[in-house]
Amino acid sequence: MVEVAQRLHRQAMEIKSQNPSCAHQVLTHFCEDDLQLLCLQCTRSENHNGHQVTPIVQAASHHRQRFQDIIQSLKMQIKDVEGLKNIQNERIQTFREKAEARRQELTSELEQLNQLLLWDQQAAFSRLKDEEQDVKQRLRENIVVFENYISKLRGFMSHVVTGRAQSDSELLSTVKDFYKHFQSLRNPAIFPAQLRRETYNFPLLCSALQKVIQQFTVNVTLDPESAHPQLLVSEDKKCVSLLKKKQHTPHSLKRFTNSPVVLGCPNFNSGRHFWEVKVGEKPEWAIGVCKANLSTEARWSSVPRGCWRIVWQGDCFDVSGADSNFQQATRAKRIGIFLDYELGEVSFYSMPEKSHICTFRDNFTGPVCPYFYLGLHSEPLTLCSVTDFTGWP
C-alpha cells in the first residue's frame, strides 16, 4: 500500500508540473521558502504558514532580477577564469623558455665537464706514462744489478774450482779471505714494480662536489688565542686582517709569534668536512689544514711540519710538498677545502667554478684544524657562512 501511495504521489507531481494548477484552483502565488507555485487556498494551509508568499508576477520579476545578477556574476567568473587560463598559457611559454635556458646551461656545463674530464684524462695518462717509464728504467737498473751479481758469483765459483786443485798449503793460505768474502755475499734487493693507483684518481666532479657541499659543510671559525699579534680577528670570528703593528695580546701557548698565522675551529679527527674561504685579490696568502697539537717550536717555523696548505704568491699557486694531482690554476676569489680524514686527503677547489686545484695525500695520526696565513699588504681572509656558499641551488 505504501509503494502504491508513493507511485500515485509521483504521478500527481508529474501532472502538476505539466499543468500549473492544483486540485482546488489555478496557481497564482509563489512560496519563496519552498520555491513552489501555490493556489490561493494553498497559501492559507499549515504547510506554508509563516512563509514568504508573493504573487506570481512579483515573484517572477524578483527572480528575473536575481537571474540578471547571477548572469553578471557568471560573466565575471568567466572573465576571471579566462584570465587565469591566459596566465597559465603565458606560464607554459615562460616555462618552455626557462627549460630551454636550463637545457643550454646543462649543455654548457656538460661541455665544460667533458673538457675537464679530457684534461684530467690527459694529465692522468701523462702521469701514468711518466711513472711507467720510471718503473721500467728502475727495473732495467735492477736487472743490471742482478747481472753483475751473477758475474760475481760465477767468479767466486771459478775461484773455488781453482782452489780445489791447489796444493794444501796454497789452499789453506787463502781460505780465510775467501770465506770472509763468501759470507758477505748478499742477494740484491728486487725492485717492486707497482703503480701508485692514487696518482691516477680523478678529483671530485662538479656534481659530486655539490653533494659534498650540501652534506659535509661545517661552520668553521677562527681561534683568537692562536692568532699572531699582528692579526686582528673579528668579533664573529669569521674574518682576519693583517695590521701594520703588533697588538698587546695575552700570552698563550697556542699563539703563533713568528709568522702571521691563525688556526681555525673545530678540530677534526674523523669524517669528511668542507668549508669555503674568501681570499679576494690578495698578493700572498695560504690556507689549508695543519696538526692541531703543533709544538711551540713548530709554531715558530714559517712552514711548520704537519701542514697541508696551498700558497698564492703573486700570480700562481705553490703546492710544494704535495702528493697531488696538481693543475695550474688561475686566480680564484674563493677557495673550497674538502677534508677526508679517513682517506687522508685534503683537496682544494676554485669556487664557484668548482675546478680542482690540487689534492694532498697523507696519513693523519691526530686531530687537524683549519690553517690561515696572511702575507704583507693582504686583504682580510673571510670564512663563508652556509648562505654565502657558491654551490648550485
C-alpha positions in Angstrom: 0.0 0.0 0.0 2.9 2.4 0.8 4.5 1.7 -2.6 1.2 2.3 -4.3 0.8 5.6 -2.5 4.3 6.7 -3.4 3.7 5.9 -7.0 0.4 7.8 -7.1 2.1 10.8 -5.5 4.9 10.8 -8.1 2.3 10.7 -10.9 0.3 13.6 -9.3 3.5 15.7 -9.1 4.3 15.0 -12.8 0.7 16.0 -13.8 1.0 19.1 -11.6 4.3 20.2 -13.3 2.6 19.8 -16.7 -0.5 21.7 -15.7 0.3 24.6 -13.3 -2.8 24.2 -11.2 -3.7 22.3 -8.1 -6.7 20.4 -7.2 -8.5 23.5 -6.0 -7.8 26.3 -8.5 -5.3 28.0 -10.7 -1.8 28.7 -9.2 -1.5 32.4 -8.6 1.2 32.7 -5.9 4.8 31.5 -5.2 6.4 30.4 -1.9 9.9 31.8 -1.6 10.8 29.5 1.2 9.8 26.2 -0.6 10.3 27.7 -4.1 6.9 26.3 -5.1 3.9 27.6 -7.0 0.6 27.7 -5.0 -3.0 28.4 -5.4 -4.8 31.0 -3.2 -6.2 28.3 -0.9 -2.8 26.6 -0.5 -1.3 29.8 0.7 -3.5 29.5 3.8 -2.6 25.9 4.6 -0.4 25.0 7.5 2.3 23.8 5.2 3.1 27.4 4.2 2.2 29.1 7.4 4.7 31.8 8.1 6.4 31.5 4.7 7.1 34.4 2.4 4.4 34.1 -0.3 4.1 36.6 -3.2 2.0 36.8 -6.4 3.4 35.1 -9.4 4.1 38.3 -11.3 6.1 39.8 -8.4 8.0 36.6 -7.7 8.9 36.2 -11.4 10.1 39.8 -11.6 12.2 39.2 -8.4 13.8 36.0 -9.8 14.4 37.6 -13.2 16.4 40.3 -11.4 18.3 37.6 -9.5 19.0 35.8 -12.7 20.4 39.0 -14.1 22.7 39.4 -11.1 23.7 35.7 -11.5 24.5 36.3 -15.2 26.7 39.3 -14.3 28.4 37.1 -11.6 28.9 34.3 -14.1 30.4 36.7 -16.6 32.8 38.0 -14.0 33.8 34.4 -13.1 34.2 33.5 -16.8 36.4 36.6 -17.2 38.5 35.7 -14.1 38.9 32.1 -15.3 39.9 33.2 -18.8 42.4 35.5 -17.2 43.8 32.5 -15.2 43.8 30.4 -18.3 45.8 33.2 -20.1 48.2 33.3 -17.2 48.7 29.5 -17.5 49.3 29.9 -21.2 51.9 32.5 -20.5 53.5 30.3 -17.9 53.7 27.5 -20.4 55.7 29.8 -22.7 57.8 31.1 -19.8 58.4 27.5 -18.5 59.4 26.5 -22.0 61.8 29.3 -22.2 63.2 28.5 -18.8 63.5 24.8 -19.7 65.4 25.8 -22.9 67.7 28.1 -20.9 68.4 25.4 -18.4 68.9 22.9 -21.2 71.5 25.3 -22.7 73.1 25.7 -19.2 73.3 21.9 -18.8 74.8 21.6 -22.3 77.4 24.2 -21.4 78.1 22.6 -18.1 78.5 19.2 -19.7 80.8 20.7 -22.3 82.9 22.1 -19.5 82.8 18.9 -17.6 83.8 16.9 -20.7 86.7 19.4 -21.2 87.7 19.0 -17.5 87.5 15.2 -17.9 89.6 15.4 -21.0 92.2 17.5 -19.2 92.1 15.1 -16.3 92.4 12.1 -18.6 95.4 13.7 -20.4 97.0 14.6 -17.2 96.4 11.1 -15.7 97.7 9.4 -18.8 100.8 11.7 -18.8 101.4 10.8 -15.1 100.9 7.1 -15.8 103.3 7.3 -18.8 106.0 9.1 -16.7 105.6 6.5 -13.9 105.7 3.7 -16.4 108.9 4.9 -17.9 110.4 5.5 -14.4 109.4 2.0 -13.2 110.8 0.4 -16.4 114.1 2.3 -16.0 114.3 1.1 -12.4 113.6 -2.5 -13.5 116.3 -2.3 -16.1 118.8 -0.9 -13.5 117.7 -3.7 -11.2 118.4 -6.3 -13.9 121.9 -4.9 -14.4 122.5 -5.2 -10.7 121.4 -8.9 -10.8 123.6 -9.5 -13.9 126.6 -8.0 -12.1 125.9 -10.1 -9.1 125.6 -13.3 -11.2 129.0 -12.4 -12.7 130.4 -12.0 -9.2 129.0 -15.4 -8.1 130.5 -17.1 -11.2 133.9 -15.5 -10.3 133.7 -17.0 -6.8 132.7 -20.4 -8.3 135.7 -20.3 -10.6 137.9 -19.4 -7.7 136.5 -22.4 -5.7 137.2 -24.7 -8.7 140.7 -23.4 -9.0 141.3 -23.6 -5.2 140.4 -27.3 -5.1 143.3 -28.0 -7.5 145.8 -26.1 -5.4 148.2 -27.7 -3.0 147.2 -28.0 0.6 149.4 -25.1 1.8 148.2 -22.8 -1.1 144.6 -23.6 -0.5 144.8 -23.0 3.3 146.7 -19.8 2.9 143.8 -18.1 1.1 140.9 -19.8 2.6 140.4 -17.2 5.4 139.9 -14.3 2.9 137.7 -16.5 0.7 135.3 -17.4 3.5 135.2 -13.8 4.6 134.1 -12.6 1.1 131.8 -15.5 0.6 129.9 -14.9 3.8 129.5 -11.2 2.9 127.6 -12.1 -0.3 124.0 -10.8 -0.2 121.5 -11.2 -3.0 120.5 -7.8 -4.4 117.0 -6.5 -3.4 114.3 -6.9 -6.1 112.6 -3.7 -7.2 108.8 -3.9 -6.6 107.2 -3.0 -9.9 103.9 -1.4 -8.7 101.9 1.6 -9.9 100.6 4.0 -7.3 96.9 3.9 -8.1 96.1 7.1 -6.0 98.2 9.1 -8.6 95.5 8.4 -11.2 92.4 9.1 -9.1 90.3 11.9 -10.6 89.2 14.7 -8.4 85.6 15.2 -7.4 83.4 16.1 -10.3 81.2 19.2 -10.1 78.1 17.2 -9.3 79.8 15.2 -6.7 81.4 18.3 -5.2 78.0 19.9 -4.9 76.8 16.9 -2.9 79.8 17.3 -0.7 79.0 21.0 -0.1 75.4 20.1 0.8 76.2 17.2 3.1 79.6 18.0 4.7 79.7 21.8 5.1 80.9 22.7 8.6 80.8 26.1 10.4 84.5 27.0 10.8 85.6 29.9 13.0 88.9 31.5 13.8 90.7 30.8 17.1 91.9 34.2 18.5 94.2 32.5 21.1 96.3 31.1 18.2 96.4 34.4 16.2 99.8 36.2 15.6 99.9 39.5 17.5 99.8 41.3 14.1 96.5 39.6 13.2 93.1 41.1 14.1 90.2 38.6 14.4 86.7 40.0 14.0 84.1 39.6 16.8 82.2 36.9 15.0 85.5 35.0 14.4 84.8 34.9 10.7 87.4 37.4 9.4 91.1 38.0 10.0 93.1 41.1 8.9 96.8 41.9 8.9 97.7 45.0 11.0 100.8 47.2 10.5 101.8 46.9 14.1 101.6 44.2 16.7 98.9 44.2 19.3 99.3 43.6 23.0 97.9 40.1 23.3 97.7 37.8 26.3 100.2 35.1 26.5 99.1 31.8 25.0 101.0 28.6 24.2 98.8 28.2 21.1 99.8 31.6 19.7 102.0 31.9 16.5 104.7 34.5 17.2 106.9 34.3 14.1 104.5 34.2 11.2 101.1 35.9 10.7 99.1 32.6 11.1 95.8 31.9 12.8 94.2 28.5 13.2 90.5 27.6 12.9 88.0 25.7 14.9 86.8 23.0 15.4 89.5 20.3 15.4 88.8 17.2 13.2 89.9 13.7 14.0 87.5 11.8 11.7 84.9 12.2 9.0 84.6 14.5 5.9 84.3 18.2 6.2 84.0 21.1 3.7 84.4 24.9 4.2 85.0 27.9 1.9 87.2 30.9 2.3 87.0 34.3 0.5 90.6 35.2 -0.5 89.9 38.2 -2.8 92.7 39.8 -4.7 95.5 39.3 -2.2 99.1 39.2 -3.3 100.0 36.5 -0.8 98.1 34.1 1.4 98.0 30.5 2.4 95.1 28.3 3.6 94.8 24.6 4.4 94.9 22.3 7.4 97.6 21.5 10.0 98.1 19.4 13.0 96.0 20.8 15.9 98.7 20.0 18.5 101.7 21.7 16.9 104.6 22.2 19.3 105.9 25.6 20.3 108.9 25.0 18.1 106.7 24.2 15.1 104.7 27.4 15.7 107.9 29.4 15.4 108.5 27.9 11.9 107.3 29.8 8.9 106.3 26.5 7.3 105.6 24.1 10.2 105.8 20.4 9.7 102.4 18.7 9.7 100.8 21.4 7.5 99.0 20.8 4.2 98.4 24.1 2.5 98.3 25.9 -0.8 100.1 29.3 -1.1 99.2 32.1 -3.5 102.2 34.1 -4.4 101.8 37.0 -6.8 100.2 35.2 -9.8 100.5 31.5 -9.2 99.9 28.7 -6.7 102.7 27.0 -4.8 101.8 23.5 -3.6 105.3 22.2 -2.9 105.5 19.0 -0.9 102.1 17.8 -2.1 101.5 14.3 -3.3 98.8 15.8 -5.6 97.3 15.8 -9.0 98.2 19.5 -9.3 96.9 21.5 -12.2 98.0 25.1 -12.9 95.1 27.3 -11.8 94.2 30.9 -12.3 93.5 33.4 -9.5 90.4 32.4 -7.5 88.5 34.8 -5.2 87.1 31.8 -3.2 88.7 28.5 -2.3 86.8 25.4 -1.2 88.6 23.0 1.1 87.4 19.4 1.4 89.0 17.2 4.2 88.5 13.4 4.1 90.2 12.3 7.3 90.0 8.6 6.9 91.2 8.7 3.3 94.0 11.1 4.3 93.2 13.7 1.6 92.9 17.5 1.6 91.5 18.8 -1.7 91.3 22.4 -2.9 88.8 23.8 -5.4 88.4 27.2 -7.1 84.9 28.5 -6.4 82.4 29.0 -7.8 83.8 27.2 -10.9 84.4 24.1 -8.7 87.6 23.5 -10.7 90.1 21.2 -8.9 93.4 22.9 -7.9 95.2 20.1 -6.1 94.9 17.3 -3.5 97.3 16.5 -0.7 97.6 12.9 0.4 99.0 11.8 3.8 98.2 9.7 6.8 96.6 11.7 9.7 97.5 10.4 13.1 96.0 13.1 15.3 93.5 15.9 15.2 93.8 18.5 12.5 92.3 22.0 12.1 92.0 24.8 9.5 95.1 26.9 8.8 95.3 30.6 7.6 98.3 32.7 6.7 98.3 36.3 5.6 101.2 37.9 3.7 102.2 41.6 3.5 99.6 44.0 2.1 97.0 41.3 2.3 93.3 41.8 2.3 91.3 40.1 5.0 90.6 36.4 4.8 86.9 35.7 5.4 85.2 32.4 6.2 82.0 32.0 4.2 78.8 31.2 6.0 76.5 28.5 4.7 74.3 31.0 3.0 77.3 32.5 1.2 78.4 29.3 -0.4 78.7 29.4 -4.2 77.3 25.9 -4.8 74.4 25.2 -7.1 70.9 25.6 -5.7 
